[in-house]
Amino acid sequence: MGFLIDNFGLFVDAMGQTLLISLFAGLLALVLGTILAAMRVSPVPPLRGLATFYVEVFRNTPLTVVFFFIIFGLPQIDTVISPLPGAMLAVGLYTAAFVCEAIRSGINSISAGQAEAARAIGLTFSQSLREVVLPQAFRTVVPPLGNVWIAMVKNTSIAAGFFIPELSALLPRLANAAADELIATLIGVVIAYLLITLPSAYGVSRLEKRAAILR
């Protein structure tokens, strides 16, 4: 316990980095994933094809490869991104594919009569999607989006291999500094992750209950 107390500041800083990456990547994934989901159900074939291509590429590519491309590949074409923004971008672009599929499943769960009624009163496709379909779809996909968020938080651990001092990077650092405190270090890192994921799971549960009432 004394070892964890002595290194409390390091754990707080690393946890802050993990949260920072998660929040910005999560925002990017939510916005981009929603746009991609709208494209996936669009009546315009090129838009559907482009969104499907994006989802299939990122969903079937390891996140580590996405990191390598952004951190080391983009500089080859004179586009340099520092490690922290690069990590946010990599995790966000990767997670957007999963957000898209979660939201698309919610859109598909909405009765076709809803969209038909919207068109009957003169709304365009984009208007009916924005005003009628998406608000209902989001209420049905709270649990899967919550699962995507928690998985994304854990996926940020890959940033440790790209010079970013987040929680997973703290593990080898402290283990090398004090090999006899490996168990304490492991416990500290696990607790730090739980301090992020458990409140997230509780928040998702609360949102799910509220969404159920609204439905």
C-alpha positions as CSV (number, residue, x, y, z in Angstrom):
1,M,0.0,0.0,0.0
2,G,2.9,2.3,0.8
3,F,4.3,1.9,-2.7
4,L,0.9,3.0,-4.2
5,I,0.7,6.0,-1.9
6,D,4.2,7.0,-2.8
7,N,3.4,6.9,-6.5
8,F,-0.1,8.3,-6.2
9,G,0.8,11.3,-8.3
10,L,2.0,9.1,-11.2
11,F,-1.2,7.1,-11.2
12,V,-3.3,10.3,-11.2
13,D,-1.4,11.7,-14.1
14,A,-1.6,8.5,-16.1
15,M,-5.3,8.2,-15.4
16,G,-5.7,11.8,-16.6
17,Q,-4.0,10.9,-19.9
18,T,-6.2,7.9,-20.3
19,L,-9.4,10.0,-19.6
20,L,-8.2,12.7,-22.0
21,I,-7.7,10.3,-24.9
22,S,-11.0,8.6,-24.1
23,L,-13.1,11.8,-24.0
24,F,-11.7,13.3,-27.2
25,A,-11.7,10.0,-29.0
26,G,-15.2,9.3,-27.8
27,L,-16.5,12.6,-29.0
28,L,-14.9,12.1,-32.4
29,A,-16.3,8.5,-32.6
30,L,-19.8,9.6,-31.6
31,V,-20.0,12.4,-34.2
32,L,-18.3,10.5,-37.0
33,G,-20.2,7.3,-36.2
34,T,-23.5,9.1,-36.3
35,I,-22.7,10.6,-39.7
36,L,-21.6,7.2,-41.0
37,A,-24.8,5.6,-39.8
38,A,-26.8,8.2,-41.6
39,M,-24.8,7.5,-44.7
40,R,-25.3,3.7,-44.3
41,V,-29.1,4.2,-44.4
42,S,-29.1,6.9,-47.1
43,P,-31.0,6.4,-50.3
44,V,-27.9,7.6,-52.2
45,P,-25.8,4.5,-53.2
46,P,-22.4,6.2,-53.3
47,L,-22.9,7.4,-49.7
48,R,-23.9,4.0,-48.6
49,G,-20.9,2.5,-50.3
50,L,-18.5,4.9,-48.9
51,A,-19.8,4.4,-45.3
52,T,-19.7,0.6,-45.7
53,F,-16.2,0.8,-47.0
54,Y,-15.1,2.8,-44.0
55,V,-16.8,0.5,-41.5
56,E,-15.4,-2.7,-43.0
57,V,-11.9,-1.3,-43.3
58,F,-11.6,0.0,-39.7
59,R,-13.7,-2.8,-38.1
60,N,-11.4,-5.4,-39.6
61,T,-8.1,-3.6,-39.1
62,P,-6.2,-4.0,-35.8
63,L,-6.1,-0.7,-33.8
64,T,-2.3,-1.1,-33.5
65,V,-2.1,-0.8,-37.3
66,V,-4.2,2.4,-37.2
67,F,-1.8,3.8,-34.6
68,F,1.2,2.9,-36.7
69,F,-0.4,4.6,-39.8
70,I,-1.2,7.8,-38.0
71,I,2.0,8.1,-35.9
72,F,4.5,6.8,-38.3
73,G,2.8,6.6,-41.7
74,L,1.4,10.1,-42.0
75,P,4.9,11.7,-41.6
76,Q,5.9,9.9,-44.8
77,I,3.5,12.1,-46.6
78,D,4.5,15.2,-44.8
79,T,1.7,15.1,-42.3
80,V,3.1,15.0,-38.7
81,I,0.8,14.5,-35.8
82,S,2.2,14.4,-32.3
83,P,1.6,11.2,-30.2
84,L,-1.2,12.5,-28.0
85,P,-3.5,14.0,-30.7
86,G,-2.5,11.0,-32.9
87,A,-3.7,8.6,-30.2
88,M,-7.0,10.5,-29.9
89,L,-7.4,10.4,-33.7
90,A,-6.5,6.7,-34.0
91,V,-8.9,5.6,-31.3
92,G,-11.6,7.9,-32.5
93,L,-11.5,6.8,-36.1
94,Y,-11.4,3.1,-35.1
95,T,-14.2,3.4,-32.6
96,A,-16.4,5.3,-35.0
97,A,-16.9,2.2,-37.1
98,F,-18.4,0.4,-34.1
99,V,-20.5,3.4,-33.1
100,C,-21.9,3.5,-36.6
101,E,-23.0,-0.1,-36.5
102,A,-24.6,0.4,-33.1
103,I,-26.6,3.4,-34.2
104,R,-27.5,1.8,-37.5
105,S,-29.0,-1.1,-35.6
106,G,-31.0,1.4,-33.6
107,I,-32.2,3.1,-36.8
108,N,-33.2,-0.3,-38.3
109,S,-35.2,-1.1,-35.2
110,I,-37.5,1.9,-35.7
111,S,-40.7,1.1,-37.5
112,A,-40.7,2.0,-41.2
113,G,-44.0,3.7,-40.6
114,Q,-42.2,6.4,-38.7
115,A,-40.2,7.5,-41.7
116,E,-43.1,7.1,-44.0
117,A,-45.2,9.4,-41.8
118,A,-42.4,11.9,-41.7
119,R,-42.2,11.9,-45.5
120,A,-46.0,12.2,-45.7
121,I,-45.9,15.5,-43.9
122,G,-43.3,16.8,-46.3
123,L,-40.0,16.2,-44.4
124,T,-36.9,15.3,-46.5
125,F,-34.8,12.2,-45.8
126,S,-32.3,14.2,-43.7
127,Q,-35.0,16.0,-41.8
128,S,-36.9,12.9,-41.0
129,L,-33.7,11.2,-39.9
130,R,-32.7,14.1,-37.7
131,E,-36.1,15.0,-36.2
132,V,-37.8,11.6,-36.1
133,V,-35.6,8.6,-36.5
134,L,-32.3,9.4,-34.8
135,P,-33.9,10.6,-31.5
136,Q,-35.7,7.3,-31.1
137,A,-32.7,5.3,-32.3
138,F,-30.4,6.8,-29.7
139,R,-32.8,5.7,-27.0
140,T,-32.6,2.1,-28.1
141,V,-28.8,1.9,-28.4
142,V,-27.7,3.2,-25.0
143,P,-26.4,-0.2,-23.8
144,P,-24.4,-1.0,-27.0
145,L,-22.9,2.5,-27.1
146,G,-22.0,2.1,-23.4
147,N,-20.2,-1.1,-24.2
148,V,-18.4,0.6,-27.1
149,W,-17.3,3.3,-24.7
150,I,-15.9,0.9,-22.1
151,A,-14.1,-1.1,-24.8
152,M,-12.7,2.1,-26.1
153,V,-11.3,3.1,-22.7
154,K,-9.5,-0.2,-22.5
155,N,-8.3,0.2,-26.1
156,T,-6.4,3.4,-25.2
157,S,-3.9,1.1,-23.6
158,I,-2.3,0.6,-27.0
159,A,-1.2,4.2,-26.8
160,A,1.4,3.0,-24.3
161,G,3.4,1.5,-27.2
162,F,3.6,5.0,-28.8
163,F,5.3,7.0,-26.2
164,I,2.1,8.2,-24.4
165,P,2.3,8.0,-20.6
166,E,-1.2,6.6,-20.0
167,L,-2.1,3.9,-17.5
168,S,-0.7,0.9,-19.3
169,A,2.6,2.7,-19.8
170,L,2.9,3.1,-16.1
171,L,3.0,-0.6,-15.6
172,P,6.4,-1.3,-17.2
173,R,7.8,2.0,-15.9
174,L,7.1,1.2,-12.2
175,A,7.9,-2.5,-12.7
176,N,11.3,-1.7,-14.0
177,A,11.9,0.8,-11.1
178,A,10.7,-1.6,-8.4
179,A,10.5,-5.2,-9.6
180,D,9.5,-6.4,-6.1
181,E,6.4,-4.2,-6.2
182,L,5.0,-5.7,-9.4
183,I,1.8,-7.0,-7.7
184,A,1.1,-3.6,-6.1
185,T,1.7,-1.9,-9.5
186,L,-0.7,-4.3,-11.2
187,I,-3.4,-3.7,-8.5
188,G,-2.9,0.1,-8.8
189,V,-3.4,0.0,-12.6
190,V,-6.4,-2.2,-12.4
191,I,-8.0,0.0,-9.7
192,A,-7.4,3.1,-11.9
193,Y,-9.1,1.5,-14.9
194,L,-12.0,0.4,-12.7
195,L,-12.4,4.0,-11.4
196,I,-13.1,4.9,-15.1
197,T,-15.1,1.9,-16.3
198,L,-17.3,1.2,-13.3
199,P,-18.8,4.7,-13.0
200,S,-19.3,4.6,-16.8
201,A,-21.2,1.3,-16.5
202,Y,-23.4,2.8,-13.8
203,G,-24.0,5.9,-15.9
204,V,-25.0,3.8,-18.9
205,S,-27.4,1.8,-16.7
206,R,-29.0,5.1,-15.5
207,L,-29.3,6.4,-19.0
208,E,-30.8,3.1,-20.2
209,K,-33.5,3.3,-17.5
210,R,-34.3,6.9,-18.5
211,A,-34.4,6.0,-22.2
212,A,-36.8,3.1,-21.4
213,I,-39.2,5.6,-19.6
214,L,-39.1,7.9,-22.6
215,R,-39.9,5.1,-25.0
